[in-house]
Amino acid sequence: MEQRRQGRTRAVKELKRSLILDAARKVFEAEGLDGASLRAIASEAGYTPAALYFHFASKEAIYAEVLQASLTNLSETVDRAVARCRTPAERLRAAATAFFGFYAANPRDLDLGFYLFRGGMKPKGLGRERDEELNAGLAAALGPIAEAAESLGATREAANLLMVDAFAHAAGLLLLAHTGRIRMFSASAPELMARYIDGVVERLQRT
């Protein structure tokens, strides 16, 4: 009986956390980290601001969990794409394409992912420990690119640099696509990303 009661208590607590996180994501998407308030999140979730503190210590803690969930979805998307591949070249193409494709299909997740740059060129963080955890989540999603590059013969250092380059390339194209700026160049972001990935694979296969 006691175990059942504890199980129901945990289930209710998890449901409330889920409702709060869903509400917070909507508020963060609309207002950003700086513009959002605990009052607005509580109102969206149907709770009082005080009730939120039973589940989260601060607005930043809520934001970190929302962003971590997004990064987990990203990493799982990349892992599923890579799992279907047989060769290192296929894995590299799949990993980079899946990374780009996830954010192309989910622009709000891209916006959440760039929380550090909401202050312009002076990045803001959520505290050292949270930033390290979130960076680790991003690294996990990008890791298959570096692993595939190593399997194609790149050194560990070169593979890590290639991973960073792929991230930067994808981020730049996504920014142009989501802001509509890419239309100035009569170009397609997915096509340019595919061309970039093909070039990377060809260079690695020649070495």
C-alpha positions in Angstrom: 0.0 0.0 0.0 2.8 2.4 1.0 4.7 1.6 -2.2 1.6 2.3 -4.3 1.0 5.6 -2.5 4.6 6.6 -3.1 4.3 5.6 -6.8 1.2 7.8 -7.2 3.0 10.7 -5.6 5.9 10.3 -7.9 3.6 10.1 -10.9 1.8 13.2 -9.9 5.0 15.1 -9.3 6.4 14.0 -12.7 3.2 15.1 -14.4 3.3 18.5 -12.8 7.0 18.9 -13.8 6.1 17.9 -17.4 3.2 20.5 -17.4 5.5 23.2 -16.1 8.2 22.4 -18.7 5.7 22.4 -21.6 4.4 25.7 -20.4 7.9 27.1 -19.9 9.0 26.1 -23.4 6.0 28.1 -24.9 6.9 31.1 -22.8 10.7 30.9 -23.6 9.9 30.5 -27.3 7.8 33.7 -27.2 9.8 35.8 -24.8 13.3 34.4 -24.6 15.1 33.8 -21.3 15.4 37.4 -20.4 11.8 38.3 -21.2 10.2 35.3 -19.6 9.1 35.4 -16.0 8.1 32.7 -13.5 4.7 34.4 -13.2 4.2 33.9 -16.9 5.3 30.3 -16.8 3.1 29.6 -13.8 0.1 31.2 -15.5 0.7 29.1 -18.7 0.9 25.9 -16.6 -2.1 26.8 -14.4 -0.1 27.1 -11.2 0.9 29.9 -8.8 4.5 31.2 -9.0 5.1 29.8 -5.5 4.1 26.3 -6.7 6.9 26.3 -9.2 9.5 26.4 -6.5 8.5 23.0 -5.3 9.9 21.6 -8.6 12.5 24.1 -9.8 14.9 26.4 -8.0 14.8 29.2 -10.5 13.8 30.3 -14.0 17.3 29.4 -15.2 16.9 25.9 -13.8 13.7 25.5 -15.8 15.4 26.9 -19.0 18.3 24.5 -18.6 15.9 21.5 -18.4 13.9 22.6 -21.4 17.1 23.1 -23.4 18.6 19.7 -22.2 15.4 18.0 -23.4 15.9 19.6 -26.8 19.5 18.5 -27.0 18.6 15.0 -26.0 16.0 14.9 -28.9 18.7 16.2 -31.2 21.3 13.6 -30.1 18.7 10.7 -30.4 17.8 11.9 -33.9 21.5 11.9 -35.0 22.1 8.5 -33.4 19.1 6.9 -35.2 20.4 8.3 -38.5 23.9 6.9 -37.9 22.7 3.5 -36.7 21.3 2.8 -40.2 24.7 3.3 -41.9 27.4 0.8 -42.7 30.5 2.8 -43.7 32.3 5.7 -42.1 31.4 7.9 -45.1 27.7 7.1 -44.7 27.9 7.8 -41.0 29.5 11.2 -41.5 26.9 12.2 -44.1 24.1 10.9 -41.9 25.3 12.6 -38.7 25.9 16.0 -40.3 22.6 15.8 -42.3 20.6 14.7 -39.3 22.0 17.5 -37.2 21.2 20.1 -39.8 17.8 18.5 -40.5 16.7 18.5 -36.9 17.2 22.3 -36.6 15.9 23.0 -40.0 12.6 21.2 -39.0 12.6 22.7 -35.5 13.7 26.3 -35.7 12.4 27.0 -32.1 14.9 24.4 -30.9 17.7 26.3 -32.7 16.6 29.5 -30.9 16.7 27.7 -27.6 20.1 26.3 -28.4 21.6 29.7 -28.9 20.6 31.0 -25.5 24.2 32.0 -24.8 24.0 34.7 -27.5 20.9 36.4 -26.4 23.1 39.2 -25.0 24.6 39.9 -28.4 28.3 39.3 -28.9 28.7 39.0 -25.1 27.3 35.6 -24.4 25.3 34.9 -21.3 25.3 31.6 -19.4 23.2 29.7 -16.9 26.0 29.1 -14.5 29.2 27.1 -14.9 27.7 23.7 -14.0 24.6 24.0 -16.1 26.6 25.4 -19.1 29.0 22.4 -18.9 26.1 20.0 -18.9 24.4 21.7 -21.8 27.7 21.8 -23.8 28.1 18.1 -23.1 24.6 17.5 -24.6 25.6 19.4 -27.7 28.9 17.6 -27.9 27.1 14.3 -27.7 25.0 15.2 -30.8 28.0 16.3 -32.7 30.2 13.5 -31.6 29.2 11.0 -34.4 30.6 13.5 -36.9 34.1 13.4 -35.3 33.9 9.6 -34.8 33.1 9.0 -38.5 35.9 11.4 -39.5 38.4 9.5 -37.4 37.2 6.2 -39.0 37.9 7.8 -42.4 41.5 8.5 -41.3 41.5 11.9 -39.7 43.5 12.4 -36.6 41.6 13.1 -33.3 42.5 16.7 -33.5 41.5 17.1 -37.1 38.3 15.2 -36.5 37.4 17.5 -33.6 38.1 20.6 -35.7 36.0 19.2 -38.5 33.1 18.7 -36.0 33.4 22.3 -35.0 33.5 23.4 -38.7 30.4 21.3 -39.5 28.6 22.9 -36.6 29.6 26.4 -37.6 28.6 25.7 -41.2 25.2 24.3 -40.3 24.5 27.1 -37.8 25.4 29.8 -40.4 23.1 28.2 -43.1 20.3 27.7 -40.6 20.5 31.3 -39.5 20.3 32.4 -43.1 17.4 30.1 -43.8 15.3 30.9 -40.7 15.8 34.7 -41.1 15.0 34.5 -44.9 18.4 36.1 -45.7 19.3 33.1 -47.9 16.8 34.3 -50.5 19.1 37.2 -51.2 21.5 34.7 -52.8 18.9 32.6 -54.5 20.3 29.6 -52.7 19.0 26.6 -50.8 20.4 25.9 -47.3 19.8 22.1 -47.5 21.6 22.0 -50.9 24.5 24.0 -49.6 24.8 21.8 -46.5 24.7 18.7 -48.6 27.4 20.1 -50.9 29.6 21.0 -47.9 29.2 17.5 -46.5 30.1 15.9 -49.8 33.2 18.0 -50.0 34.3 17.0 -46.5 33.8 13.3 -47.3 35.7 13.5 -50.6 38.6 15.3 -48.9 38.9 12.7 -46.2 38.7 9.8 -48.7 41.5 11.3 -50.7 43.9 11.5 -47.7 
